[in-house]
Amino acid sequence: MHNLVTGGIGFIGHHLVNLLVDAGDTCAVLDNGRSGNWANLNSKAFPIDRSLEDMTDAELEGCLNGCLLYTSPSPRDRQKS
């Protein structure tokens, strides 16, 4: 199964990616890096350095079996509101 994991370099997301990869799944990790760390990226995952809001339906359509959302606003984003 091919999954898109948003927030896949954050604390929870990178553990999920590791579990999926260990189970034999492939993962694309969509993250803008604002609160995660790219050093957490599983070496078998495909990185996408963007925000989910920047992705178009056409870019996502038909290429995934599942989408797991583990994003959260970074402290910098919370300060803006």
C-alpha positions as CSV (number, residue, x, y, z in Angstrom):
1,M,0.0,0.0,0.0
2,H,1.2,3.5,-0.8
3,N,0.5,6.2,1.8
4,L,0.8,9.9,2.1
5,V,1.7,10.9,5.7
6,T,1.5,14.6,6.4
7,G,3.6,15.7,9.3
8,G,5.8,12.7,8.7
9,I,9.0,14.3,10.1
10,G,7.3,15.4,13.4
11,F,7.3,13.4,16.6
12,I,4.3,11.2,16.0
13,G,4.3,11.2,12.2
14,H,7.9,9.9,11.8
15,H,7.1,7.0,14.2
16,L,4.0,6.2,12.0
17,V,6.1,6.3,8.8
18,N,8.7,3.9,10.4
19,L,5.9,1.4,11.3
20,L,4.4,1.6,7.8
21,V,7.7,1.1,6.1
22,D,8.6,-1.8,8.4
23,A,5.3,-3.4,7.5
24,G,6.2,-3.2,3.8
25,D,4.2,-0.1,2.8
26,T,5.7,2.7,0.8
27,C,5.3,6.3,2.1
28,A,5.4,9.8,0.8
29,V,6.0,12.3,3.5
30,L,4.5,15.7,3.0
31,D,5.9,18.2,5.5
32,N,6.9,21.9,5.3
33,G,9.5,21.4,8.1
34,R,8.2,24.2,10.3
35,S,8.0,22.1,13.4
36,G,9.5,18.8,12.4
37,N,13.0,17.8,11.6
38,W,14.0,16.3,8.2
39,A,16.6,14.2,10.1
40,N,13.6,12.1,11.3
41,L,12.8,11.1,7.7
42,N,12.9,7.4,7.1
43,S,15.4,6.7,4.4
44,K,12.9,4.6,2.5
45,A,10.2,7.4,2.4
46,F,9.8,9.8,-0.4
47,P,10.0,13.4,0.9
48,I,7.7,16.2,-0.3
49,D,8.8,19.6,1.2
50,R,5.5,21.4,0.9
51,S,2.4,22.2,2.8
52,L,-0.8,20.2,2.3
53,E,-2.6,23.4,1.4
54,D,-0.1,23.9,-1.5
55,M,-1.0,20.5,-3.1
56,T,-3.6,20.3,-5.9
57,D,-6.2,17.6,-6.2
58,A,-4.6,16.6,-9.5
59,E,-1.2,16.0,-7.7
60,L,-2.8,13.7,-5.1
61,E,-5.5,12.0,-7.2
62,G,-5.0,8.4,-8.1
63,C,-1.5,8.0,-6.6
64,L,-2.4,6.9,-3.1
65,N,-4.2,4.2,-1.2
66,G,-4.4,6.1,2.1
67,C,-3.7,9.5,3.5
68,L,-2.7,9.9,7.2
69,L,-2.9,13.4,8.6
70,Y,-0.5,14.1,11.5
71,T,0.0,17.8,10.9
72,S,-0.4,20.4,13.6
73,P,0.2,24.2,13.6
74,S,3.7,25.1,14.6
75,P,4.2,27.4,17.5
76,R,5.1,30.1,15.0
77,D,1.8,29.7,13.2
78,R,-0.1,29.9,16.5
79,Q,1.5,33.2,17.4
80,K,0.2,34.8,14.2
81,S,-3.5,34.3,15.1
